[in-house]
Amino acid sequence: MEKVVTAALEVFGVTYHDLTKKNRSEPLASVRGLVGAVLYVDMKISRNDVAAFLHRNPTLVTIYGQNHLDRMITDRQYCQSYHALKSKLEEL
């Protein structure tokens, strides 16, 4: 999980503290959802572990996973951000 946070820091400039704080403003909320989706959907980490890591409710992690495919199709910025994060993860 630390590897994803390192990649998020390098790509988006957000720290672990940023991801866990109670801030719903954009683009932080989208980056948090993206990180949650990568951990839950791509890396197959349990929703409870992802929720604990991001200091969120497990239901929200499920929502990140459910919205991921739709956002990949309908939200160009989300899709580009996803590919940037995945590329950085492959480099690390």
Secondary structure as UniProt FT lines:
FT   HELIX           2..12
FT   HELIX           16..20
FT   TURN            26..27
FT   HELIX           28..37
FT   HELIX           38..42
FT   HELIX           47..54
FT   HELIX           58..74
FT   HELIX           76..91
//
